């Protein structure tokens, strides 16, 4: 019996070791499964809270209560972000069903193409011929390109539905961001303890939190802010000159600016349209304005991206572009944060801490 008892002891010890680990892993997996549908919403909540936390701190320093300051900033978020985005998105999405119905019935009124389009090398004549056919006899054009137009209408309807979902997510993110700002100190203490536990050093954990927060704000100002200024400038030109679809083109310019694609892709066709329909003086003024607006990011980005960061601007831009390609719009921040943290940790591993890095480590309590 003693031998049998001695033989079962290692088995019992193994069970005592593995069972808590298994239960812990199961609990973590269930928590992740429950939170997975809300990952995008939580990420945007954290991003908005980080961007507006400095304003919250200033209000608290002036004697405001956390709840009142959070309500004020929630109103600012609604005024600056939600209302303009919702108006533009809903206006663009609401026009899509009518356009789709017009395409299906052949009742779409297509303007003739500009004559200058035919002079574009390689693709110009083909695009001009197809455009002219659509303008002269759209039902015939629809019959000849039925499959392509069918796929295009499905894509348009999908985009209209996703636009309303994005607006809904943005509303919820703003509400949750205001709540998070009201409990900013508690949330920061939680993440400070988490990063201290991961890194083994409270000072290093605080340093990484500062890098993440500064990177998010840098991307918000230097990428989204610059894209907004670009879209605003070229959009003013579109509306003043009367470019068809000025609102959609402005929204497209904004999206292209976010993903770091030159806005000239949108402005060049508008310039060609202006020279074919407007007077030479108006077209030249519009061209100069569009070029200034399209190239404004070359001046604004170095001023805003990486300002106050210990991470070079090219690293942030690479993270932005790679993040968008990998994770979509929220990848703007995810990619930049990952590369920024990786850059700092890599330099510290080399024994060459970047500016502002922790000089000494303090064991986590």
C-alpha positions in Angstrom: 0.0 0.0 0.0 2.9 2.4 0.8 4.3 1.8 -2.7 1.0 2.4 -4.3 0.5 5.6 -2.3 4.0 6.8 -3.2 3.3 6.1 -6.9 0.1 8.1 -6.9 1.6 11.1 -5.3 3.4 12.4 -8.4 0.2 12.0 -10.4 -1.7 14.0 -7.8 0.9 16.7 -7.8 0.7 16.8 -11.6 -3.1 17.1 -11.5 -2.8 19.8 -8.8 -0.4 21.7 -11.1 -2.2 21.3 -14.4 -5.8 21.7 -13.3 -5.5 25.3 -12.1 -3.6 26.1 -15.3 -6.3 24.5 -17.4 -9.1 26.3 -15.6 -7.2 29.6 -15.9 -6.7 29.1 -19.7 -10.4 28.2 -20.1 -11.4 31.3 -18.2 -9.1 33.5 -20.4 -10.5 31.9 -23.6 -14.1 32.5 -22.5 -13.3 36.1 -21.6 -11.7 36.6 -25.0 -14.6 35.0 -26.8 -17.1 37.3 -25.0 -15.0 40.5 -25.7 -14.1 39.6 -29.3 -17.2 41.2 -30.9 -16.4 44.5 -29.1 -12.7 44.7 -29.9 -13.1 47.4 -32.5 -15.5 49.4 -30.3 -13.1 49.2 -27.3 -10.1 50.1 -29.4 -11.8 53.3 -30.7 -12.9 54.1 -27.2 -9.4 53.8 -25.9 -8.1 55.9 -28.9 -10.6 58.7 -28.3 -9.9 58.7 -24.6 -6.2 58.9 -25.1 -6.5 61.7 -27.6 -8.7 63.8 -25.3 -7.2 62.9 -21.9 -4.8 66.0 -22.0 -7.9 68.3 -22.2 -9.4 66.3 -19.3 -6.3 66.9 -17.2 -6.4 70.6 -17.9 -10.0 70.9 -16.9 -9.4 68.9 -13.7 -6.4 71.2 -12.9 -8.9 74.2 -13.1 -11.1 72.6 -10.5 -13.6 70.8 -12.7 -15.1 67.6 -11.4 -14.2 64.4 -13.5 -17.9 63.8 -14.4 -18.6 67.3 -15.6 -15.3 67.5 -17.5 -16.1 64.2 -19.2 -19.5 65.4 -20.2 -18.1 68.6 -21.7 -15.5 66.6 -23.6 -18.2 64.2 -24.8 -20.1 67.2 -26.2 -16.9 68.4 -27.9 -16.4 64.9 -29.4 -20.0 65.0 -30.7 -19.6 68.5 -32.2 -16.1 67.9 -33.8 -16.3 64.3 -34.8 -19.8 62.7 -34.7 -22.0 65.4 -36.3 -19.8 66.2 -39.4 -19.0 62.5 -39.9 -22.6 61.4 -39.5 -23.9 64.1 -41.9 -21.3 63.3 -44.6 -21.7 59.5 -44.2 -25.5 59.5 -44.1 -25.7 61.9 -47.0 -23.4 59.8 -49.1 -25.0 56.5 -48.1 -28.6 57.7 -48.6 -27.8 58.6 -52.2 -26.6 55.1 -53.0 -30.0 53.3 -53.2 -31.3 55.8 -55.7 -28.1 55.5 -57.7 -28.4 51.7 -57.7 -32.0 51.8 -58.7 -31.1 54.2 -61.6 -28.4 51.8 -62.7 -30.7 48.8 -62.7 -33.5 50.6 -64.6 -31.1 52.4 -67.0 -32.4 55.8 -65.9 -29.1 57.2 -64.9 -28.1 60.5 -66.5 -24.5 60.4 -67.4 -22.7 63.5 -68.5 -20.5 63.4 -71.7 -16.8 62.8 -71.0 -14.4 65.7 -71.4 -12.6 65.8 -74.7 -9.2 66.0 -73.0 -9.7 62.5 -71.6 -9.2 61.0 -75.1 -5.7 62.4 -75.2 -4.6 60.5 -72.0 -2.0 57.9 -73.2 -2.9 54.1 -73.3 -6.1 54.1 -71.2 -7.6 57.4 -72.4 -9.3 56.4 -75.6 -10.9 53.2 -74.1 -12.2 55.1 -71.1 -13.5 57.9 -73.3 -15.3 55.5 -75.6 -17.0 53.6 -72.7 -17.9 56.9 -71.0 -19.4 58.3 -74.3 -21.5 55.2 -74.8 -22.8 55.4 -71.3 -23.7 59.1 -71.8 -25.4 58.5 -75.2 -27.2 55.2 -74.6 -27.0 54.0 -71.0 -29.3 51.0 -71.5 -27.1 49.7 -74.3 -24.0 50.3 -72.1 -25.7 48.4 -69.3 -26.4 45.4 -71.5 -22.8 45.3 -72.6 -21.4 45.5 -69.1 -24.2 43.7 -67.1 -22.0 41.6 -64.9 -19.6 44.4 -64.0 -22.5 46.7 -63.2 -24.2 44.1 -61.1 -21.1 43.5 -59.0 -20.7 47.3 -58.7 -24.2 47.8 -57.4 -23.8 45.0 -54.8 -20.6 46.7 -53.7 -22.4 50.1 -53.4 -25.2 48.6 -51.3 -22.7 46.9 -49.0 -20.9 50.2 -48.6 -24.1 52.0 -47.7 -24.9 49.4 -45.0 -21.4 49.5 -43.6 -21.5 53.3 -43.4 -24.5 53.2 -41.1 -22.7 50.6 -38.9 -19.6 52.8 -38.7 -21.7 55.8 -37.6 -23.4 53.6 -34.9 -20.0 52.3 -33.7 -18.7 55.9 -33.5 -21.7 57.0 -31.4 -21.1 54.1 -28.9 -17.3 54.8 -28.9 -17.9 58.5 -28.0 -20.2 57.6 -25.2 -17.8 55.0 -23.8 -14.9 57.4 -24.3 -16.7 60.0 -22.2 -17.2 57.4 -19.5 -13.6 56.3 -19.7 -12.4 60.0 -19.3 -14.5 60.2 -16.1 -12.6 57.3 -14.6 -9.2 58.1 -16.3 -7.1 57.8 -13.1 -8.5 54.4 -12.2 -8.0 53.1 -15.8 -4.5 54.5 -15.9 -3.6 52.8 -12.6 -5.0 49.5 -14.0 -2.9 49.7 -17.1 0.2 50.9 -15.2 -0.1 47.8 -13.0 -0.6 45.6 -16.0 2.5 47.0 -17.9 4.6 46.9 -14.7 3.6 43.2 -14.3 4.5 42.5 -18.0 7.8 44.3 -18.0 8.9 43.6 -14.4 9.5 47.3 -13.8 7.1 50.0 -12.9 9.3 52.7 -14.5 9.6 50.7 -17.7 5.8 50.1 -17.7 5.1 53.8 -17.3 7.6 54.6 -20.1 5.8 52.2 -22.5 2.4 53.7 -21.6 3.8 57.2 -22.4 5.1 56.0 -25.8 1.7 54.4 -26.6 -0.2 57.5 -25.6 2.1 59.9 -27.5 2.0 57.7 -30.6 -1.8 57.6 -30.7 -2.0 61.4 -30.4 0.7 61.8 -33.0 -1.2 59.6 -35.5 -4.5 61.4 -34.6 -2.9 64.8 -35.3 -0.4 64.0 -38.0 -2.4 61.5 -40.1 -6.2 62.0 -39.5 -5.8 65.8 -38.8 -3.7 66.3 -41.9 -6.0 64.2 -44.0 -8.9 66.3 -42.7 -7.2 69.6 -43.6 -6.3 68.2 -47.1 -9.9 67.1 -47.7 -11.2 70.4 -46.5 -9.0 72.4 -48.8 -9.6 70.4 -52.0 -13.3 70.1 -51.0 -13.7 73.9 -50.9 -12.3 73.9 -54.5 -14.7 71.2 -55.6 -17.7 73.0 -54.2 -16.8 76.4 -55.4 -16.1 75.3 -59.0 -19.1 73.0 -59.0 -17.3 69.6 -59.6 -19.9 66.8 -59.9 -20.0 64.7 -56.8 -18.0 67.2 -54.8 -19.1 65.7 -51.4 -18.1 62.2 -52.4 -14.8 63.3 -53.9 -14.0 65.2 -50.7 -14.8 62.1 -48.6 -12.6 60.0 -51.0 -9.8 62.6 -50.6 -10.1 62.3 -46.8 -9.9 58.5 -47.0 -6.9 58.6 -49.4 -5.1 61.0 -47.1 -5.6 58.6 -44.2 -4.1 55.7 -46.0 -1.2 57.9 -47.2 -2.2 57.8 -50.9 -1.6 61.1 -52.8 -4.8 63.1 -53.0 -3.8 64.2 -56.5 -5.5 61.0 -57.7 -8.8 62.7 -56.9 -7.8 66.3 -57.9 -6.3 65.5 -61.3 -9.5 64.2 -62.9 -11.3 67.2 -61.3 -8.7 69.6 -62.9 -9.2 67.9 -66.3 -13.0 68.4 -65.9 -12.4 72.1 -65.0 -10.3 72.8 -68.1 -13.0 71.1 -70.3 -16.0 72.9 -68.8 -14.8 76.1 -67.2 -13.0 79.2 -68.4 -9.2 79.1 -68.6 -8.9 81.6 -65.7 -11.2 79.6 -63.4 -9.5 76.3 -64.3 -6.0 77.7 -63.6 -7.0 79.1 -60.2 -8.7 75.8 -59.4 -5.6 73.9 -60.5 -3.3 76.0 -58.3 -5.7 75.7 -55.3 -6.0 71.9 -55.8 -2.2 71.4 -56.0 -1.7 73.5 -52.9 -4.3 71.4 -51.0 -3.0 68.1 -52.4 0.6 68.8 -51.4 -0.2 70.5 -48.0 0.6 67.2 -46.2 4.3 67.6 -47.2 4.4 70.6 -44.9 2.0 69.5 -42.2 3.2 66.0 -41.6 6.7 66.8 -40.4 5.3 69.3 -38.1 2.8 67.0 -36.5 3.9 63.4 -36.8 6.6 62.4 -34.3 6.5 65.8 -32.6 7.6 65.2 -29.0 8.2 61.5 -29.7 11.3 59.5 -29.3 10.4 57.5 -32.4 11.3 58.8 -35.9 8.5 59.9 -38.3 9.3 57.2 -40.9 8.7 54.5 -38.3 5.3 56.0 -37.5 4.4 56.3 -41.1 5.4 52.7 -41.9 3.3 51.5 -38.9 0.3 53.5 -40.2 0.5 52.1 -43.7 1.2 48.6 -42.6 -1.5 48.8 -40.0 -4.1 49.9 -42.4 -3.2 47.1 -44.8 -3.4 44.5 -42.0 -6.2 45.7 -39.8 -8.2 48.3 -41.6 -8.9 51.8 -40.4 -8.1 51.1 -36.7 -4.8 49.7 -37.9 -3.7 53.4 -38.2 -3.1 53.3 -34.5 -2.4 49.6 -34.0 0.4 49.5 -36.5 2.0 52.8 -35.3 1.9 51.7 -31.7 3.4 48.3 -32.4 6.3 49.6 -34.4 6.9 52.5 -31.9 7.1 50.1 -29.0 9.1 47.6 -31.0 11.5 50.3 -32.0 12.1 51.5 -28.4 12.5 47.9 -27.1 14.9 47.0 -29.9 17.1 50.0 -29.1 17.1 49.2 -25.4 18.0 45.6 -26.2 21.0 46.9 -28.2 22.0 48.9 -25.1 21.3 52.2 -26.8 18.2 53.6 -25.1 16.4 56.3 -27.2 15.8 59.7 -25.7 13.5 59.6 -22.8 13.9 55.9 -22.1 14.2 54.8 -18.5 17.7 54.9 -17.1 17.0 52.6 -14.2 14.6 49.9 -13.4 12.4 49.7 -10.3 11.0 46.3 -9.4 7.2 46.1 -9.7 5.4 45.9 -6.4 
